[in-house]
């Protein structure tokens, strides 16, 4: 009897293990270049026009970033403009949102549900204790046997919980069915290649996988998978069918073999997904490669058809005015390590080595984008560039807060998934104040009124 019971339990565990595979993406039924969730398949719909092109990027930073970016959406909703004689809000003209980690929570919700975000997002997400919700599910009896499987991790519990409790188990197919902008680029990191991984069909083509059946909550969870806290999300890299082909720009870049060009490096990254032995992809926090979500925008400005953002080159040629707003929720936390006569311990050293370079990269990325925008604007006005003459870049962050006490309070907010409601409201209000007082933003509005 005992032997039979033991065998029954063993079979049950095997069955649970098999049923708990974390692979959540499906193989493409057939390869269709240009199909699926891409910018070209997300057309402008009234009241959005293609002449005024607005791009938002939302940084990482947990609830701090989610609330800060939500405050920007509220401000744009309340900002009235006139474009081609039509009165509307500036939010109506947002075409792309590229996001990372905590910023992806807000971007994905707005992409899926539109103005519903202003009715329930605060209570459902910003004022909620998401950390407690995730921990409750991880410790629940219903997930006990599933987590005993080596194929099922806390990452998968968080992804399922996020999908069910925040995004109503909606998929990228539901985003396609909305048939309107903004186009949402949720960014993660391919932990093996060290490259950014965007949840668009352009990227999923390389896995011969169908993004339309992939749940939005799973993408957001991958974008926010902080190393050391949770394991990377694992998805499957399918064998490419005979009908597969690299994008024309990538095939040409490989043929030209200009190893110093951005296009060649990007094409080589795509080519590596074709390795039949690389059966699985491991995705971690998007902030490891780009904590601002700006890289797809930079590639678009450089007129490189990047697989994470779609072919922006043709888009740029057809618009009159381009506005880029980067929401940077980076907190400048003071670390008192230099004030003590004590060597740094192991964990502090690892923390410093993993965060300091990323902070420096963020600052460099902002400066580079501003230089690139200035250069493109000069080239457009001199007739050397076939694109928008008016290009503006607005970056908002805590450094823009003049009041020392308020700035210190903002910088002290942790990167967590739970903040007191008063801190959430402070972040929302601060986003509004920074934008309303930003010289470049005010200049843009004066031309749109």
N, C-alpha and C positions, 0 to 999 in steps of 0.2 A: 504493500500500500504506500509506504514511504517512498519507495523507488518510483512508483507510478506518479505520485504527487510531484516528486522532484523533476521527473521528465516533463510533466505538464507545465510546471513553472518555467523550465528551460525553453520549451517550445513557445510559451507565451512571450518570454523575453525576446526570443528570435523574431517572433511575429511583430512585436512592438518595434524592434530595431529596424526591421524591413519597412515598417509603415512610417518610420520617423526620419526617413531620408530628407536632408535639407535641400535637395535639389528642387528648385521651384520654377525653373524656366523650361519652356518647351522648344522642341526642334521646329525649324521652319518647315511648313508643308512643301514649300518650293521657294527658291530664291527669286525675288522680284526687286530689281534695282529701282529705287525711287518709291517703293511702297512703304506702308507703315507710318510710325510716328516720327515725322521729320518736319523741319521748318517749312519746306515747300508744300507740305500737305496740311499745314495749319494756316489757312488764309486769313487775311484781315476781314472782319465782318463789322458792319455798322454797330456802334459809332466809330470803330477803329478804322483809320486810314493808313495807307502805306507811305504817304508822303512824309508824315512826321513819325519817326521811328524811335521808340523809347526802349532802352535796355536797362534792366535792373540786375544787380548782382547782390546776393545775400550771403554774408560770411557765416562761418561757424561760431559756436559759443554757447551751445545749449539753449535754455529758455531765455537767457540774456539776448542771444542773437534772434531768436524767434520773436520776442517782444519788440526789439528795436526795429526789425524789418517790418513787423506789423504796423508800427507807428508810422513808417514811411508810406505804407499802403493807405492808411487812414488819411495822411496828409495829401497824397496825390488824389484821393477821392474827393477831398474838399477843395482842391485847387481848380478853379475854373479857368478855361482857356477858350480862345476862338481860333479855329483852324479852317481855312478856306470858307470863311463866313459861317461856320457851324459852331455853336456854343456847346461845350462839353467839359467833362473833367479830364485832367491830365492822366488819370488812371485808365480812362478809356483807350488811351493811345499806347499803352504798354504792350510791346510786341514779344519780348523775350525776358524771361527771368532765369538766370543761371545761379545755382545755389549750392551750398555746402552745409552739411551737418545740421546744426540748429536752424540755420536759415532755410534749409530744405523743408523743414516741418511746415513753415509758413508758405513757402513758394508752392509746394505740392497741394496744399489745402486750397489756396486761391485758384490754382490752375484747374482743379477738379470742380470746385463748387462756386467759383465766382463771388458775387456779392454776399452770398450766404456767410462768408467768413466774418462779416461785420455783425452778424447776429448771434453766432454761437462759438466762435473760435476762442474768445476770452475765457469763458467758463469751461469749455471742453478741453482746452490745451494750456493757455497761459496761466490761469489761476489754479490749474489742477496739479496734483502731485504725481507726475508721470513716473518718477523714480519708485514711489511706493507701489504704483500699479504694476510696473514691470517686476519688481521684487515679489509681489504677491503671487503673480503667475509663475515665476520661477520656483517658488517654494510650495506651490499648490500640489495636492496629491495627484491631480489629474495629469501633471507633467512629470511625476516622479519616475515612472517607468520609461517614459520617452527620453528623459535626460540620462538614463542609464545606458542608452545607446551611444556608442562612440561617434555616430553619425549625426547626432542631434545635440545642439548646444544651447546655451543661454541666448546666443545671438538669434537663434531660430524662434525662441519663445518671445523675445522682444519684437522681432519682425511680425510675428503673428498677432501679438497684442496691439502693436501700433496699427496694423492693417485693419483689425476688427474694431478697435475702440475709437480711432481717429478718422480713418479714411473709408469706412463702410465697405471694406474689401474691394474697393474699386481698382480697376486695372488700367494699364496704358491704353487699352482698347476703348475704355470709357473716355479718356482724354481725347482720343481720335474722334469719337462720336460727338464731342462738344463742337468740333469743327470751327473753332475760333481761337484767337490768340488771347492771352500770351502763350507762347511756346515755352515749356518748362524743361530746363536742362538740370537734372539732379546729378551732382558729381560725387564720385567715390574714387578710390585709389586701388589700382591693381597692385597688390602688395608684392608680387613677384617681379613684375616689370618696373615697378616704381613709377608708373605712368597714370595719368588721370583716366578714369573710366566713367563715361557719361551714359546715362540711361536714355539713349535715343536709338532708333532702329538702325541708324548709320553704324553705331557701335555694335549692336547685337547682330548685325549682318556678319561681322567677323567671327562670331561664335556659331553661325548658321542657326540662330535662335530667334524665336518669335517674341518680340517685346510686348505685343498687344495683349497677351495672356498673363503678363507679369504684374503682380500687385504693386500698387504705388507705395503702400506702407513698407513693403520689403525693400524697395529702392531707397526710401528715406532712412530706413534702419541701416542699410549698408553705408549710406553717406555719413552716418553718425556713429559708426562702429569704432569707438576709441580703442586703440591698441592697449592691451594690458587690462582693460576693463571687460571687454568681450572679445571673443575670437572673430576673425574675419568671416564674412558671409561667403559660403561656397556655392557657386553656380556651375552649370555644366557647359563645357565647350564641345559642341557637336562636330562630328566629321563633316566637312564641307561637301555638298553635292556637286555633281558634274556641271550643274548650271551656275555655280558660283563664279563671280569675277570681282576683282578688286575695283574700287572706284577708278575712273579714268585718270584722275589726277595722281593717284597713288601708283598706278601702273607706269605712267609717264615718268614720275619721280624716280622709280626704281630703274627704269631704262636709262635715264639721264645719268644716274649714279653720281650726283653732286653731293658728296657726303657731308658737305658743310651747310647744306640748305635745310630749312625747317621741314619742308615738304618731304625730303628724303628720310629724315629721322622719323617723321610721322608715319610714312609708308612702311618703314622697316618694323615699326611697332605693330601695325596691322598684319604684316606678313607673319609675324611670330605667332599670332593666334591660329595660323594654319598648320602648326605643328601637330600631327595626329597623336603624339604622345602626351600633349598638354591637354588632358581631358577635363580638367577642372580649373576654374578661375577663383581666386580668393580676393575678396573685396573688403577694404577697410576705410576708415575715415577719410573723406575727401580733402580734409585740411592738411593731410600729409604731403600733398602735391600742390595744392592751391587753396588756401583758406579763404579766399575772397570770391571764388567763382569767376574770376576775371580772365583766366587763360583762354576759354573759348572765345571771348570777346576780342582779346588781343589777336588771336589767330584769324578771326574774321576781319579785323582791321588790316591785318597784314595780307589779306586776300589769299589766305591759305584755306582750302576747303577741308576744314577739320572734321573728323568723324564724330566728334562730340557735339558739334554745333550746327552742322549742315552747311550747305554752300552759301555762305554769306556774301560772296563776291558779287553775284548778280543782284542780290538784295540791295547792297550799298549803291549800286549804279542807278537804282530806280527810286531812291528817296531824296527828299529835299533837305531835311533837317534831322540830325542824329543827336540824341541826348542819352548819355550813359550815366547812371546813378549807382554808385557802389556804396553799400551799407556795411560798414566795417565795425563789428562789435568786439574788436580786440580790446581786452582789458590790460592796461599797463600796470601790472602788479609789482610793487616794490618787494624785493627779496633781501632781507637783512643779512645775507651771508657774508658780505664784506665787512660787516661791523663786529664780527666775532673772531677771536683768535682760536679758530677750530676748523680742522679740515672738513671738507664736504663728505658726507656719507655716500654710500652706493646709490640709494634711491634718489637723493637730491641731485647727484651727478647725472644719472640717467634722465631725470626730469629736465635738467638744464640743457643737456645735449639734444633732447628731442624737441624742446620748445623755442629756445633762443634762435637757432637758425631759421625756424619757420617764421618767427616774428620779423626777423631781418628781411626774409624773402617777401613778406607781405608789404613792408615799407618800400622795397625796391620795385615791386610790381606796380604799386600806385604811382611812383615817380615815372616808371617806364611808360605806363599808359598815358599819363599827362603829356610826356614828350612826344609820344606817337600821335596823339590827337592834335597837338600843336603843329606837328610836321605835316599831317594830312590836311589840316585846315589851310595851311599856307599853300600846299601843292594844289588844292582844289581851287582856291581863289586865284591862283596864277594860271589855271587851266592845264596843269600838269597831271591832274587826277580826275578821272571820270567818276565822280561821286558827290556826296552832299557837300555844299560849300560851308554850311553851318554845322560844326561838330563841337559838342560841349561835353566835358567830363566833370561830374560832381561826386566828390567822395565825402561821406559824412562819418565821423567817428567821435569818440569821446574827447579827443584832443581839441575838437572845435568848441568844447564847453569852456567858457571864459571863467566862470565862477569856480574857484579852487576847491571849495568844500563839496560842491555838487560833483565836480569831476573826480575827486577822490572817492566819493561814494560810488560812483559808477564803476570806477576801476577796481573797486573792492568786491564787486559782485562776482560770485563764483561761476565757473562753467559747470552748471548742473542742470537737472531737469525739474527743479523745484525752486521757485523764488517767492517771497512774500508778495502779496497783491500790491502793496505800496511801491515795491521796487519795479514790478511790471508796469505800473502806471507811470512811474518816473521815466522809464525807458521810452514808453510811447510818447510822453510829453516832450522829452528831450529830442527825439527824432523830429518832431514837428518844429521845435524851436530852432534846431540847427538848420533845417531846410529853409525855413522862413527868413533866416538871417544870412544865408549863404549868398555871397555876392554873385557868383556865377549863376546860381539857380534863379535869383531875382532878375538877372539880366535876361535869362531865357524867357521868364514869364512876361517881362515887359514887351518882348517881341511877339508873344503869343496872346496878348490882350489888346 
